[in-house]
Each structure stands twice: as structure tokens, then as C-alpha cells.
Amino acid sequence: MTDEFAWLLRYDDRGDVLLEAAHAKRGAGEPNAAIGYLDEAIALGGEDRGFARVALADLLFELGRYDDAVTQLETLRTELPVFPAPCELAAELHTTRGDKQEALHWYSLAIANLPPHEIAELDQSTGPSCYANSLLTARRRVRRALGFAHDDWDNCVIPVEIAIPGHIRR
């Protein structure tokens, strides 16, 4: 870690520090340095590994290294354990790139790997604003854009009208 990023050491999580450093280097137009920090974060494992793989794939797409980017995402798809948040970021990456079919796959993977306590939040008063509902809503939006009929997961979405009393849908 360079002196440039020493201020980040106040954080306890080395993965977060590496991801922040990679983001800064990418923003500064130094993609090779960013790749180095992302590779270090991947080596740490855990959920940060997934975040780093998505960030690396995004950067590799930007650099025109399509095959390498796809390899990062395929590795993320098959690594265990599967963490929902990096899968959500992969879905957002594919949505941004216009690949709705892949986005749908990644949203579904994120939902399928939610821990039981996060699924249970759907039944609580905070259900409309919980992470599971956010993923379900995003997945449903992509399915609608693809012209797919509702499925069981779509039927689990808690509409915003329930979350915000008096909300008028336009």
C-alpha cells in the first residue's frame, strides 16, 4: 500500500481499503494500478473478493478486454460461497451494458443466495424497504423489460404503495 492511501488504514477491513484504492486509481486514469489492487482484494477472499471481481470485470470491459471480463464474472458465478451483494453489482453491470438476460440471471442468483434472515424481513414492517425486496423489485423490472410473465418471485415483491402511505402511482 502506497503512502498515497495511508489515510485509508483507519479502516479495519483490508478489502475495503484495496477496493477504495482501486477506485481511486481507476478514476486517476491508472488502470494497471487499479487492476493490481483488485487482484490483491480478490486474493483476500470473502465478500470483498466478489466486489473486486465485479469491479475488475467492469474495468476490463472498459479496456476492451471482453474475454478477461467474462472470465472474472464466470469465476464469480462458480466460487463458493456466493454472496448476494456482488451478484447484485454484476446484475447492475449487465443492465448498464444492455444485457438484460444476464442481468436477470445475476439478480436471480443474488436472491437465491440471500440468507434466511434477509428473506424473513419481507414479513416484517420494514419489508418494503428491505434488501430482499430491493432485489426482487430489480429482478421484476428486468423481467418486465424482457417481456416475461410474472413468476413466484415476482409475486413476492412488496409494492412501493405499501411502503409509502398515500403514494400515488403514476
N, C-alpha and C positions, 0 to 999 in steps of 0.2 A: 504494500500500500504506500503510495507516494505521500509526501508532506502536503500536497495539494488537497488531499482528502482526510487529513488528520482530524479535522473537526467532526467527521462522521464517527469517530471512535467512541464518542459518548454513548452510542447505541450499543446494546448488548448483543445484537444479532449480526454476526459477520455477514450473513447472506444479504441482509438489508443494506449493509454498507457497500457490498460489492455491486448490488443492483443499482444503488444510487450513483456510484462511481461510473458504472457503465452508461447510465442515462446521461450523466454529465459529459462524458467523453463523446458519446454519440452526438449530443447537442453541440459540442465544440467542433464537430467535423472530424473526429478521430475514431473512425470505425474499428480499426485494428486494436486500439487500446480498449474500446468497449467490448470487443469480442473476447479479449483476454480476461477482463473482469467477469464477463458472463460465463466463460469456461470455468473460472475459479468457483463461481456460485454453483454451477452445475455439479462440480466435484464435491461440494458440501453435502449434497443430497437433501432430503426433506422437501417441504413445500417450496422453498426457495429454488430448488432445482427446477421445478416446474415453471415458476415465474421466469427464471433465467432462460429456459428453453424457448418459451414463447417470445421473450424479448429478442433472443438471438435469431429466431426464425423471422421475426419482423424485420430485423436489421439485414439479414441475409436476403430476404425478398427485395428490400430497398437497394441492395448492392447488386441485384441481378443474379444472385446465386440461388436460383429457384430449387434445384435438386437438394442442395445443402439445407435449405429452409424446410423443405418437405421432410427430410430425414430427421430434423430436430423434432418436428411435430409428430412424426410416426413413432419416434422413440418415447416421447411424452405419452402417447396413447398406450404404449405397451409396458411402461415402467410401473412397478408396484411400490407403494400404494398409489392409487390415483387420488389426487386432491382436486376437489371441485373448483376452487378459485382459478388455478391455472387453466383448467378446461374452459372456464368461462372466458378468460382472456383469449384463448385460442379461438373460441367461437366469435368473439368480437373482432379478432384479426381477420378471420374469414369473411365476416359480414362487411368489414371495411373494404376487403378485396373483391367483394361482389360474389363470393362463392357461398350462396345460401345453403346449399345441400351440406357442405362441410360444416358450416356454422350450426346447422340443425344437429348434426352428429355430435359436435362438441358440447352443445347445450344439453343434449340427452345424456351424454357421458357425465357431465357435471352433476346433473340431477340424480342419476343412478348411483353416484358415489357420495351423496350427502350423508352425513352421519344421522342416525335416528333422531337425535335431539333437535336437529335442524328441521327435519321433516315434521316433527311434533309441534314446532312453533306455528305451523299452519292452523292448528286448532286453538291457538291462544288469541287473546285480544290483540296482540301485535302481529298476528298472521298476515294481514295485508302488506305490512312493511318488512316482513322477514326475508332473509336471503333466499330461502326455498321459493317463495312466491315471486321474487325478482327473477330467478332463473326460469321458473315456469312461464312467467309472462314473456320473457325474451324468447323462449323457445316457441311459444304460441305465435308470437309476432312473425317469426321466421316461417313457421308452418303456414300461416295465412298468406304470406308473401309467395310461398311456393304453391299455393292453391290446394293444400291438403285439408281433408276433412278433420274435424275435431277427433281427438283420441282421449283416452282416460286421463293422461297428464294434463291435457288442455282443460279438461273439466275440473281440475283441482285448482286452477287459478282463482284467486280471490280478487274480484274486480275492484278497481280504484274507488268506485262509488261507495263501497262498503268502508273503505279506509278513510274517506273524506266525506263526512256527512254534509249533505247539501250540494255536493259536487254535481254539476250538470254536464253530462256528456254531450259533446258537440260532434 
